[in-house]
């Protein structure tokens, strides 16, 4: 990344190692970060990212909008319909449960 880059993570905390990010920010390897999630949800006052001037942390709420909520509800209903009509859901973390239908 360029030294002028800002890292934005609104997805999953485990995608980024907090200590590595803190080091990169402290050493000027990147300009800043905007985080809606952290590697570990149990954050204490000694967390390496909490007191950095070039970091903004939100309480895992950046995904929210009225449209996102409607889309989430629609997709959930579509998955239920797939299962009720004998299809496998598109989004399944353990698809092996459907192997012996």
C-alpha positions in Angstrom: 0.0 0.0 0.0 1.1 3.6 -0.5 2.1 5.6 2.5 -0.9 7.9 1.7 -3.4 4.9 1.8 -6.2 4.5 4.3 -7.3 1.0 5.2 -11.0 0.6 5.6 -12.5 -2.6 7.1 -16.2 -3.0 7.6 -16.3 -6.7 6.9 -14.7 -9.1 9.4 -12.2 -8.4 12.2 -10.1 -11.4 11.5 -9.1 -10.1 8.1 -6.6 -7.7 9.6 -4.1 -8.4 12.4 -4.5 -5.4 14.8 -1.0 -5.5 16.1 0.4 -5.5 12.5 -1.9 -2.6 11.6 -0.9 -0.6 14.7 2.8 -1.1 13.8 2.2 0.0 10.2 0.3 3.1 11.4 2.9 4.0 14.0 5.7 3.6 11.5 4.0 5.7 8.8 3.6 2.7 6.4 0.0 3.8 5.7 -1.7 7.1 6.5 -4.7 5.8 8.6 -7.5 3.4 9.1 -11.2 3.3 9.5 -12.4 0.2 11.3 -15.9 -1.1 12.0 -14.5 -4.3 13.3 -11.4 -5.4 15.2 -9.6 -8.7 15.3 -10.9 -9.4 18.8 -14.2 -8.1 20.0 -13.0 -8.1 23.6 -11.1 -4.8 23.5 -9.5 -3.3 26.6 -8.0 0.2 27.2 -4.6 -1.1 26.2 -5.6 -2.1 22.7 -2.9 -0.9 20.3 -5.3 0.9 18.0 -7.5 2.8 20.5 -5.3 5.8 21.1 -3.9 6.4 17.6 -4.8 9.8 16.1 -5.0 8.3 12.6 -7.6 5.6 13.4 -11.4 5.9 13.5 -13.2 2.9 15.1 -17.0 2.5 14.9 -19.1 0.0 16.9 -19.7 -2.5 14.0 -22.5 -0.5 12.6 -21.1 0.8 9.3 -23.1 -1.8 7.3 -26.4 -0.4 8.3 -28.8 1.4 6.0 -32.5 0.9 5.3 -31.7 -0.6 1.9 -29.1 -3.0 3.4 -31.7 -4.2 6.0 -34.3 -4.8 3.3 -31.7 -6.7 1.2 -30.7 -8.8 4.2 -34.4 -9.7 4.9 -35.0 -10.5 1.2 -31.9 -12.8 1.0 -32.9 -14.6 4.2 -36.4 -15.3 2.8 -34.9 -16.5 -0.5 -32.6 -19.0 1.4 -35.6 -20.3 3.4 -37.6 -20.8 0.2 -34.7 -22.7 -1.4 -34.5 -25.1 1.5 -38.3 -25.6 1.6 -38.4 -26.4 -2.1 -35.7 -29.0 -1.8 -32.7 -26.9 -3.0 -29.5 -26.2 -1.1 -29.1 -22.7 0.2 -26.6 -20.5 -1.7 -24.9 -19.3 1.5 -24.1 -22.3 3.7 -21.0 -22.6 5.9 -21.3 -26.4 6.2 -22.7 -27.7 2.8 -21.8 -31.3 3.8 -25.0 -31.5 5.8 -26.9 -31.6 2.5 -24.8 -34.4 0.9 -27.1 -37.3 2.2 -30.6 -35.8 1.6 
